[in-house]
Amino acid sequence: MKRSWRFLSGLGLLTLAAFCVPSALEASDTLLVHGHVYTGNSKAPWAQAIAVTGTRIDAVGTDQEILARKQTKTEVIDLHGRTVIPGISDAHTHMWFGAMERYGFNLSTPEASINADNPDLLVEKIKAYAASHPADKWLIGRADFGTVPPATPTHKLLDRAVSDRPVVIHNTSEHALWVNAKALALAGITDDPVADPAEERNIVRDATGHPSGILLEAAMEVMERAIFAAIPRDEKLALLRDASHYLNRFGITSVVNATGSLAEIELYGALRDRGELTVRTRNSFGAVAVNHHLTPEFLAELEKARTTYHDDWVSANLVKFFSDGGSGMAPPLTYEHSEYKKLVLELDKRGYQIMTHALRGDAAHMVLDTYEAVEKANGPRDRRFRMEHAELFPLEDLPRFAALSVLVSTQPSFCCSDIGSNFDAQDKTPTDRWRSMAQSGALLAFGSDWPCTFPPDPFVGIQQVVRRQVWKSATAAATVGGVFDGAGQGGAVPTLSSYTPEERISVEQAVKAYTMGSAYARFSEDTLGSLEPGKLADLAVLSQDVFAAAPDAIANTLVTMTMVGGKVVFNEAK
């Protein structure tokens, strides 16, 4: 069923009210003046200054209009002509994974990928990290490694580096773990099969049945449960607090967490209550490539999350599905169509928003078929079905996204290789079709999938949508399966070629996808996504005018200040 989206142009900016012109008798807490402010309001896209009281914007206008609100206690921030944009709303993150990996060691960066092909260097780096963290009871890392047995590393290499503590290394795709023998023991993974058949099926074992140290897809959850339980609550809170401050450094003021549980959501709630959460979170239920089962316990936790967490800082009511995985030469399918449809039908009937990961074209087609059938069965409502990634889909499915009002939550940094985001070099179906999506009327919501993209820099993403430049990584190129390497994320080895340049979009379209598009995708367009009176004062001040920068220099943009709810949460000067 096609419904009115109320979007104006490009990525579909919502029709919003005109600016308020303040009275000289009105006063504000904070004034930001002498700026180059991109408001995101199509009726008045540019301004000089912003007035804020408490958590919200009072007025947006000229310096003269805004300075009229100054009184004795008003703080005035001089922007010195710098560009201001609405706060980045990252449409797809995994904050818990990112929090752990940011604290731990990262062997896949834009500068280099250190992996099992250089075993001595890898062991040396992990040993050094372990020596510098003697009190840590567990060690978390991030690296590129193969996910196609038998071309996968084993726990023995990690045992050489650390044998007395668990070591858990996340694949950069977040669809595989590489662990040492101590970690296997912590998770209870032995020569005997684990209880859950789906988890057991994804534990890579040698010919004699011994676990190799590689856990794919659903098997990751065995390890994740053990690590989550082993970390004290105060340490979890500290990791997430620091992660939210880290995201602020990139102008990120709100996120959608694309995996999660009631236990994780409760941590965000605790940080909110302490006043220590500086990123607004909308949180889903779901674990990587783990199929849902509508048990009484699961449904009870969903309902508890929905009824308990529904404010500007922590909200739930969102269920994440994985129609396929992200490891191997091609992602493995996870659901039979009938099973997936039955689950989505029931959860949609209960009023939950649904988001579904889809990397394969056939998986994307199944998701669209299911969404269409569910809307017909359950009737029209403002459900905002989401497809995560949606990089590859059959060409005939392009118009269906707009026709079915399916939101496209995608990650610019995943593009572009010589074959785009495709898995089959022989398949010439174009991927990452941002311009075609926008022209068809579909709404784009951009994100990082942090920590798959590391760092989660939206300006690298904006450069990628403008340039679609192909990147190479000689180190990671030899790795078989499941690689999201640092160079491929916009690192140090660019080429002069572009992938399907006709699918480029403009800087303004990209900014809208990172702001208003993502706000709409999380049901927050009335409070986030643009700088207008009455909306929350979430914004980012930039080191350069991203709209005027040379295309190859956009990624050089730094955030100099981030404000969330009228409070400065990051300032480069401090």
LUMFI-584251 format. One record per residue (C-alpha): x, y, z; residue in three letters. Coordinates in Angstrom, 3 decimals. Each point is the difference from the previous one (the first is absolute). Layout:
residues N
X Y Z ALA
...
//
This chain:
residues 574
0.000 0.000 0.000 MET
1.432 3.387 -0.980 LYS
-0.438 2.684 2.614 ARG
0.875 3.702 0.065 SER
3.459 0.531 1.452 TRP
-0.290 3.812 0.285 ARG
3.529 0.313 -1.326 PHE
1.029 2.889 -2.206 LEU
2.968 -0.928 -2.175 SER
3.277 -1.904 -0.278 GLY
0.056 -2.297 2.985 LEU
-3.428 1.240 0.956 GLY
0.328 2.704 2.659 LEU
-3.134 0.305 2.084 LEU
-2.100 3.135 -0.360 THR
0.785 2.041 3.103 LEU
-1.183 3.247 1.538 ALA
1.570 3.338 -0.888 ALA
2.506 1.575 2.375 PHE
-1.137 1.927 3.042 CYS
1.009 3.661 0.131 VAL
0.770 0.780 3.647 PRO
-1.263 2.919 1.994 SER
2.544 2.289 1.643 ALA
-1.632 -0.851 3.315 LEU
0.834 -3.702 -0.329 GLU
3.212 -1.393 1.466 ALA
1.940 -3.215 -0.517 SER
2.568 -1.988 1.960 ASP
2.515 -0.377 -2.839 THR
0.541 1.839 -3.268 LEU
2.146 -1.353 -2.828 LEU
0.823 2.914 -2.299 VAL
2.125 0.980 -3.015 HIS
-0.444 -3.427 -1.582 GLY
-0.782 -1.592 -3.333 HIS
-2.953 -2.099 1.124 VAL
-1.530 -2.695 -2.189 TYR
-3.407 -0.469 1.583 THR
-1.424 -2.853 -2.058 GLY
-3.229 2.021 -0.334 ASN
-0.843 0.276 -3.701 SER
-1.838 3.310 0.541 LYS
3.049 1.656 1.541 ALA
3.022 -2.277 -0.423 PRO
2.646 2.498 1.151 TRP
0.346 2.257 3.022 ALA
2.659 1.798 2.033 GLN
-0.948 -0.776 3.569 ALA
-1.961 -2.229 2.386 ILE
-1.571 0.653 3.390 ALA
-0.397 -2.819 2.544 VAL
-1.793 -0.222 3.323 THR
0.263 -3.166 2.044 GLY
0.071 -2.942 -2.411 THR
-1.763 1.615 -2.940 ARG
0.457 2.568 -2.728 ILE
-1.811 3.300 0.563 ASP
0.735 1.711 -3.282 ALA
2.152 -0.128 -3.106 VAL
0.781 3.081 -2.039 GLY
2.389 2.879 -0.531 THR
2.604 1.129 2.523 ASP
-2.072 3.093 0.684 GLN
-3.168 -1.989 0.704 GLU
1.707 -2.495 2.254 ILE
2.164 2.490 1.910 LEU
-3.203 1.819 0.931 ALA
-0.629 -2.930 2.360 ARG
3.174 0.629 1.996 LYS
-0.306 0.835 3.682 GLN
2.497 0.076 2.874 THR
0.184 -3.765 0.557 LYS
-0.165 -0.980 -3.663 THR
3.060 -1.866 -1.299 GLU
1.134 1.126 -3.436 VAL
2.031 -2.389 -2.156 ILE
1.767 1.630 -2.944 ASP
0.130 -2.462 -2.891 LEU
2.528 2.141 -1.935 HIS
-1.725 -0.752 -3.289 GLY
0.162 -3.767 0.354 ARG
-2.585 -2.288 -1.547 THR
-2.627 -1.548 2.261 VAL
-2.170 -2.978 -0.920 ILE
-2.680 -1.926 1.887 PRO
1.446 -2.721 2.206 GLY
0.856 -3.206 -1.851 ILE
-2.576 -2.704 0.639 SER
1.880 -3.221 -0.739 ASP
-2.655 -2.362 -1.329 ALA
1.819 -3.252 0.762 HIS
2.561 -0.669 2.735 THR
0.974 -2.692 2.504 HIS
1.066 2.101 2.981 MET
0.786 -2.907 2.289 TRP
2.359 -1.610 -2.522 PHE
1.516 3.385 -0.795 GLY
0.472 0.814 3.677 ALA
1.937 -3.218 0.602 MET
2.113 0.280 -3.133 GLU
0.829 3.641 0.569 ARG
1.362 -0.921 3.410 TYR
1.825 -3.021 -1.429 GLY
2.509 -0.343 -2.834 PHE
-0.745 0.765 -3.634 ASN
2.078 -1.786 -2.638 LEU
-2.029 1.268 -2.979 SER
0.365 3.743 -0.520 THR
0.112 2.332 -2.999 PRO
3.780 -0.184 0.300 GLU
0.547 -3.762 0.145 ALA
-1.539 -3.436 0.428 SER
1.948 -2.383 2.225 ILE
-1.322 -3.518 -0.382 ASN
0.877 -3.679 0.054 ALA
1.968 0.344 -3.240 ASP
2.627 1.756 2.141 ASN
-0.174 -2.213 3.092 PRO
3.113 1.250 1.782 ASP
-1.067 3.637 -0.202 LEU
-3.533 -0.886 1.097 LEU
1.300 -1.903 3.029 VAL
2.359 2.850 0.834 GLU
-2.803 2.598 -0.083 LYS
-2.352 -2.068 2.170 ILE
2.773 -0.826 2.477 LYS
0.834 3.676 0.318 ALA
-3.622 0.913 0.625 TYR
-0.347 -2.750 2.610 ALA
3.138 1.167 1.780 ALA
-1.326 3.555 0.156 SER
-3.327 -1.191 1.469 HIS
1.102 -2.455 2.723 PRO
-3.152 0.476 2.097 ALA
-2.450 -0.790 -2.813 ASP
-1.616 -3.383 0.501 LYS
-0.946 -0.246 -3.674 TRP
1.403 1.568 -3.184 LEU
-2.126 1.181 -2.914 ILE
1.311 0.812 -3.470 GLY
-1.000 0.715 -3.564 ARG
1.711 -1.384 -3.102 ALA
-0.382 -1.312 -3.529 ASP
0.037 -3.786 -0.290 PHE
-1.375 -2.608 -2.361 GLY
-3.463 -1.433 0.610 THR
0.065 -2.814 -2.552 VAL
1.119 -3.334 1.506 PRO
2.556 -1.473 -0.299 PRO
1.729 3.302 -0.857 ALA
-0.655 1.328 3.493 THR
2.504 0.613 2.808 PRO
-0.143 -2.033 3.206 THR
0.194 0.680 3.716 HIS
3.591 -1.276 0.072 LYS
1.344 3.239 -1.492 LEU
-1.816 2.062 2.634 LEU
1.197 -2.392 2.712 ASP
3.555 0.925 -0.997 ARG
-0.828 3.607 0.805 ALA
-2.080 -0.483 3.173 VAL
-0.620 -3.310 1.748 SER
-1.065 1.093 3.474 ASP
-3.037 2.161 -0.840 ARG
-2.883 -0.149 -2.511 PRO
0.688 1.787 -3.289 VAL
-2.998 0.765 -2.232 VAL
0.633 1.592 -3.393 ILE
-2.963 1.348 -1.966 HIS
0.120 -0.346 -3.750 ASN
-0.354 3.420 -1.609 THR
-3.316 -1.168 -1.490 SER
-1.287 -0.823 3.521 GLU
-1.178 -3.362 -1.338 HIS
2.829 -2.124 1.426 ALA
2.192 -0.271 3.084 LEU
3.515 -1.368 0.355 TRP
0.781 -1.091 3.554 VAL
2.757 -1.705 1.955 ASN
-0.245 -3.171 2.081 ALA
-0.744 1.918 3.207 LYS
-2.947 1.699 -1.665 ALA
-1.342 -3.318 -1.268 LEU
0.152 -1.288 3.565 ALA
-1.747 3.107 1.335 LEU
-2.867 -0.542 -2.462 ALA
-0.189 -3.726 0.749 GLY
0.848 -0.979 -3.584 ILE
1.598 -3.444 0.099 THR
0.174 -3.049 -2.242 ASP
-3.650 -0.667 0.874 ASP
-2.724 1.753 -2.021 PRO
-1.661 3.042 1.565 VAL
-3.718 -0.237 0.741 ALA
-1.319 2.307 -2.734 ASP
0.244 -1.637 -3.466 PRO
0.310 3.356 -1.805 ALA
2.858 1.039 2.256 GLU
1.701 -3.391 -0.315 GLU
-0.290 0.088 -3.789 ARG
2.077 3.186 -0.089 ASN
2.827 -1.128 2.273 ILE
2.937 -0.810 -2.271 VAL
1.532 -3.311 1.100 ARG
2.933 -1.999 -1.308 ASP
-0.286 -3.531 -1.390 ALA
0.090 -1.497 3.488 THR
-2.723 2.281 1.388 GLY
2.230 2.379 1.945 HIS
-1.171 3.645 -0.162 PRO
2.409 1.939 -2.190 SER
-0.541 3.373 1.665 GLY
-2.192 1.448 -2.777 ILE
-3.665 0.671 0.787 LEU
-2.183 1.060 -2.905 LEU
-3.367 1.759 -0.005 GLU
-2.353 -1.460 2.658 ALA
2.877 -1.750 1.777 ALA
1.345 3.413 0.981 MET
-2.830 0.264 2.504 GLU
1.476 -2.815 2.122 VAL
3.097 2.129 0.532 MET
-1.858 3.310 0.260 GLU
-2.197 -1.307 2.829 ARG
3.062 -1.120 1.935 ALA
1.868 3.288 -0.440 ILE
-3.040 2.126 0.861 PHE
-0.526 -2.012 3.189 ALA
3.692 0.210 0.935 ALA
0.222 3.798 -0.139 ILE
-1.147 1.732 3.205 PRO
-2.893 2.416 -0.391 ARG
2.030 3.084 0.902 ASP
2.549 -0.897 -2.667 GLU
-2.751 -0.430 -2.576 LYS
-1.376 3.421 0.877 LEU
3.454 1.576 -0.243 ALA
0.601 -1.570 -3.417 LEU
-3.322 1.284 -1.364 LEU
0.449 3.434 1.575 ARG
3.387 0.359 -1.665 ASP
-1.433 -1.311 -3.280 ALA
-2.690 2.668 -0.016 SER
2.652 2.709 0.520 HIS
2.030 -1.531 -2.830 TYR
-2.982 0.172 -2.369 LEU
-0.499 3.660 0.928 ASN
3.460 0.748 -1.444 ARG
-1.469 -0.726 -3.458 PHE
-3.070 2.172 0.487 GLY
-2.143 -3.038 0.770 ILE
-2.818 0.907 2.367 THR
-2.377 -2.946 -0.413 SER
0.216 -3.611 -1.131 VAL
-2.083 -3.041 -0.763 VAL
1.566 -3.100 1.515 ASN
-0.454 -2.807 -2.497 ALA
0.572 -2.784 2.521 THR
-0.937 -0.133 3.648 GLY
-1.927 -1.481 2.891 SER
-1.925 1.148 3.046 LEU
3.178 -0.327 2.100 ALA
1.884 2.345 -2.343 GLU
-2.875 2.494 -0.189 ILE
-0.065 0.122 3.791 GLU
3.624 1.192 -0.077 LEU
-0.918 2.982 -2.175 TYR
-2.836 0.721 2.395 GLY
2.406 -0.019 2.941 ALA
2.375 2.393 -1.779 LEU
-2.918 2.291 -0.825 ARG
-1.038 0.028 3.636 ASP
3.557 0.919 1.022 ARG
0.112 2.807 -2.569 GLY
2.918 -1.738 -1.715 GLU
-1.604 -0.977 -3.333 LEU
0.928 2.505 -2.715 THR
-1.467 -1.829 -2.998 VAL
-3.718 -0.629 -0.435 ARG
-0.664 -3.708 -0.537 THR
-2.792 -1.879 -1.710 ARG
0.604 -3.669 0.675 ASN
-0.948 -3.204 -1.756 SER
-0.306 -3.576 1.163 PHE
2.152 -2.407 -1.975 GLY
3.346 -1.810 -0.124 ALA
2.177 -0.509 -3.075 VAL
-1.564 -2.599 -2.310 ALA
-2.009 -1.529 2.869 VAL
-3.552 -0.892 -0.950 ASN
-2.799 1.285 2.186 HIS
-2.380 -2.292 1.866 HIS
-3.113 1.537 1.505 LEU
0.287 -1.650 3.378 THR
-1.935 1.447 2.963 PRO
3.313 1.202 1.473 GLU
1.022 1.818 -3.184 PHE
-3.398 1.644 -0.418 LEU
-0.019 1.054 3.653 ALA
3.414 1.654 -0.358 GLU
-1.100 1.788 -3.165 LEU
-3.053 1.369 1.759 GLU
1.971 1.019 3.080 LYS
2.478 1.903 -2.162 ALA
-2.776 1.741 -1.930 ARG
-1.932 1.075 3.078 THR
3.060 0.981 2.045 THR
2.177 1.764 -2.585 TYR
-1.684 2.529 -2.257 HIS
1.602 3.398 0.587 ASP
2.397 2.187 -1.990 ASP
3.079 -1.751 1.414 TRP
-0.925 -3.683 0.115 VAL
-2.765 -1.598 -2.037 SER
-0.788 -3.489 -1.233 ALA
-3.012 -1.506 -1.885 ASN
2.319 -1.235 -2.769 LEU
0.814 -3.570 -1.098 VAL
2.989 -0.846 -2.204 LYS
-0.016 -2.992 -2.353 PHE
2.873 -1.450 -2.024 PHE
-1.232 -1.417 -3.295 SER
3.575 -1.062 -0.738 ASP
3.401 0.179 1.645 GLY
3.252 1.695 -0.926 GLY
2.695 -2.663 -0.074 SER
1.374 -2.339 -2.642 GLY
0.294 0.585 -3.732 MET
-3.711 0.884 0.012 ALA
-2.111 0.673 3.101 PRO
-1.921 -3.085 1.179 PRO
-3.777 0.220 -0.011 LEU
-1.525 -0.224 3.463 THR
-3.794 -0.281 -0.448 TYR
-2.427 -1.954 -2.085 GLU
-2.405 2.499 -1.545 HIS
-3.057 -1.465 1.735 SER
1.669 0.106 3.428 GLU
1.172 3.588 -0.438 TYR
-3.410 1.122 -1.245 LYS
-1.794 -1.634 2.937 LYS
2.242 1.734 2.521 LEU
-0.203 3.436 -1.614 VAL
-3.769 -0.330 -0.361 LEU
-0.440 -0.658 3.719 GLU
2.436 2.652 1.241 LEU
-1.454 2.602 -2.362 ASP
-3.463 -0.859 1.290 LYS
1.274 0.793 3.488 ARG
1.180 3.437 -1.168 GLY
3.765 -0.467 -0.119 TYR
2.143 1.693 -2.638 GLN
1.937 -2.527 -2.092 ILE
3.488 0.381 -1.440 MET
1.619 -2.739 -2.082 THR
3.632 -0.495 -1.001 HIS
0.275 -1.042 -3.659 ALA
3.257 -0.243 -1.950 LEU
-0.964 -2.485 -2.718 ARG
-2.316 0.936 -2.838 GLY
-2.268 -2.996 0.542 ASP
-0.216 0.802 3.709 ALA
-0.959 3.607 -0.780 ALA
-2.720 -1.246 -2.343 HIS
-1.368 -2.288 2.729 MET
-0.082 2.897 2.461 VAL
-1.955 2.221 -2.407 LEU
-2.448 -2.831 -0.732 ASP
-0.517 -0.513 3.730 THR
-0.495 3.679 0.780 TYR
-2.565 0.280 -2.796 GLU
-1.896 -3.067 1.216 ALA
0.033 1.145 3.626 VAL
-1.414 3.427 -0.835 GLU
-2.797 -1.610 -2.001 LYS
-0.773 -2.424 2.812 ALA
0.242 2.403 2.951 ASN
-1.331 3.123 -1.680 GLY
1.467 3.470 -0.446 PRO
1.813 1.864 2.789 ARG
3.148 2.076 0.387 ASP
2.309 -3.012 0.425 ARG
3.202 1.217 -1.732 ARG
1.384 -3.353 -1.041 PHE
3.787 0.183 -0.355 ARG
2.468 -1.925 -2.139 MET
3.563 0.129 1.303 GLU
2.802 0.243 -2.578 HIS
-2.130 -0.656 -3.120 ALA
3.136 0.281 -2.095 GLU
-0.999 -2.689 -2.467 LEU
-3.483 -0.831 -1.268 PHE
-1.585 -1.075 -3.283 PRO
-0.389 2.962 -2.359 LEU
-3.745 -0.554 -0.237 GLU
-0.293 0.537 3.757 ASP
1.236 3.611 -0.121 LEU
-3.452 1.653 -0.162 PRO
-1.349 -2.199 2.778 ARG
1.891 1.810 2.765 PHE
-1.939 3.224 -0.593 ALA
-3.238 -1.787 -0.877 ALA
0.095 -1.934 3.287 LEU
1.457 2.942 1.993 SER
2.979 -2.158 1.016 VAL
2.794 2.074 1.540 LEU
3.472 -0.753 -1.363 VAL
2.548 0.054 2.846 SER
3.380 -0.276 -1.677 THR
3.698 0.658 0.596 GLN
1.923 2.090 -2.574 PRO
3.365 -1.226 1.289 SER
-0.752 -3.560 -1.166 PHE
0.242 1.183 -3.606 CYS
2.029 -0.245 -2.187 CYS
2.069 -2.828 -1.399 SER
0.398 -0.797 -3.663 ASP
-3.261 -1.956 0.194 ILE
-1.703 2.201 2.570 GLY
-1.470 -1.996 2.853 SER
-0.635 -3.082 -2.118 ASN
1.248 -3.440 0.998 PHE
0.215 -1.434 -3.493 ASP
2.465 1.603 -2.385 ALA
-2.046 -1.378 -2.905 GLN
-3.164 1.747 1.174 ASP
-0.055 3.479 -1.516 LYS
-3.086 1.177 1.906 THR
0.927 3.496 1.231 PRO
0.057 0.383 3.771 THR
-0.295 2.919 2.432 ASP
-2.491 1.748 -2.274 ARG
-0.417 3.191 2.005 TRP
-0.993 2.339 -2.827 ARG
-2.456 -2.462 -1.506 SER
-1.522 -0.570 3.436 MET
-0.430 3.712 0.610 ALA
-1.451 0.628 -3.448 GLN
-2.478 -2.840 0.476 SER
-1.385 1.678 3.126 GLY
1.571 -2.346 2.546 ALA
1.320 1.526 3.206 LEU
3.675 -0.532 0.839 LEU
1.238 -0.123 3.583 ALA
3.787 -0.113 0.282 PHE
2.095 -1.551 2.741 GLY
3.362 -1.563 0.741 SER
-0.746 -3.507 1.320 ASP
2.697 0.860 2.548 TRP
2.241 -1.836 0.821 PRO
-0.102 -1.545 -3.514 CYS
0.936 3.507 -1.112 THR
2.766 1.137 2.304 PHE
0.155 2.877 0.650 PRO
-3.712 0.783 -0.539 PRO
0.792 3.216 -1.865 ASP
-3.041 1.337 -1.918 PRO
2.181 2.329 -2.051 PHE
1.918 -2.919 -1.478 VAL
-3.455 -1.355 -0.869 GLY
-1.080 3.293 -1.579 ILE
3.150 0.074 -2.127 GLN
-0.740 -3.527 -1.111 GLN
-3.531 0.808 -1.200 VAL
1.350 3.014 -1.884 VAL
3.004 -1.799 -1.501 ARG
-0.786 -3.740 0.049 ARG
3.757 -0.488 -0.121 GLN
1.387 -3.523 -0.137 VAL
2.384 -0.912 2.828 TRP
2.535 -2.786 0.103 LYS
1.640 -1.927 2.805 SER
2.853 -2.238 -1.068 ALA
0.255 -1.509 3.491 THR
-3.626 -1.003 0.337 ALA
-0.494 -0.981 -3.641 ALA
1.398 -3.474 0.654 ALA
-2.404 -0.644 2.891 THR
-2.755 -2.396 -0.986 VAL
-3.471 1.089 1.045 GLY
-1.601 2.576 2.258 GLY
2.386 2.949 -0.214 VAL
-0.894 3.610 0.768 PHE
3.586 1.197 0.149 ASP
1.290 3.400 1.076 GLY
1.162 0.996 -3.466 ALA
-3.332 -1.023 -1.477 GLY
-1.696 2.371 2.435 GLN
1.644 3.036 -1.552 GLY
3.561 -0.507 1.096 GLY
3.411 0.563 -1.432 ALA
-0.100 -1.682 -3.437 VAL
-2.385 1.855 -2.341 PRO
-0.136 -0.641 -3.734 THR
-0.935 2.412 -2.755 LEU
-3.075 -1.982 -1.004 SER
-3.594 0.321 1.162 SER
-2.652 -2.669 0.286 TYR
-3.163 0.810 -2.019 THR
0.525 3.786 0.299 PRO
-3.517 0.600 -1.322 GLU
-1.250 -1.106 3.445 GLU
1.692 2.925 1.792 ARG
-2.122 2.392 2.038 ILE
0.696 3.512 1.274 SER
1.473 1.098 3.310 VAL
-3.352 1.462 1.038 GLU
-1.804 -3.260 -0.774 GLN
2.576 -1.897 2.035 ALA
-0.315 2.373 2.964 VAL
-3.787 -0.393 -0.124 LYS
0.395 -3.783 0.035 ALA
2.210 0.256 3.104 TYR
-2.420 2.390 1.718 THR
-3.646 0.270 -1.049 MET
-0.105 -3.363 -1.774 GLY
1.436 -1.813 3.011 SER
-2.227 1.959 2.393 ALA
-3.072 -1.034 -1.959 TYR
1.144 -3.621 -0.025 ALA
0.046 0.026 3.819 ARG
-3.371 1.817 0.379 PHE
1.775 3.148 1.215 SER
-0.577 2.499 -2.803 GLU
-2.081 2.270 2.257 ASP
2.932 0.528 2.375 THR
3.180 -0.795 -1.979 LEU
1.459 0.322 -3.481 GLY
-0.141 3.763 -0.572 SER
0.767 3.220 1.862 LEU
-3.368 1.645 0.619 GLU
-1.866 1.620 2.883 PRO
-1.456 -2.600 2.334 GLY
2.365 -2.772 -1.018 LYS
2.708 -1.431 2.224 LEU
3.245 1.965 -0.127 ALA
2.159 -2.737 -1.533 ASP
2.629 1.365 -2.373 LEU
3.578 -0.259 -1.246 ALA
2.456 2.803 -0.801 VAL
2.432 -0.877 -2.808 LEU
3.604 0.914 -0.775 SER
-0.849 0.810 -3.608 GLN
-3.026 0.672 -2.169 ASP
-0.796 -3.529 -1.070 VAL
-2.383 1.338 -2.685 PHE
2.742 2.027 -1.703 ALA
2.986 -2.307 0.576 ALA
1.694 -1.706 -2.930 ALA
-1.468 -3.516 -0.397 PRO
3.316 -1.643 0.863 ASP
0.361 2.129 3.150 ALA
-3.386 -0.647 1.626 ILE
1.419 -2.855 2.079 ALA
2.435 2.487 1.569 ASN
-2.898 1.672 1.810 THR
0.302 -0.051 3.776 LEU
-2.630 0.784 2.598 VAL
1.073 2.866 2.251 THR
-3.025 -0.031 2.303 MET
-2.997 -2.240 0.599 THR
-3.113 1.022 1.919 MET
-2.663 -2.434 1.213 VAL
-3.136 1.368 1.597 GLY
1.519 3.455 0.427 GLY
3.075 -1.349 1.784 LYS
3.474 0.038 -1.544 VAL
1.157 -3.626 0.178 VAL
3.122 0.384 -2.147 PHE
2.247 2.998 -0.573 ASN
3.350 -0.365 -1.743 GLU
1.306 2.945 2.000 ALA
-0.402 -1.867 3.285 LYS
//
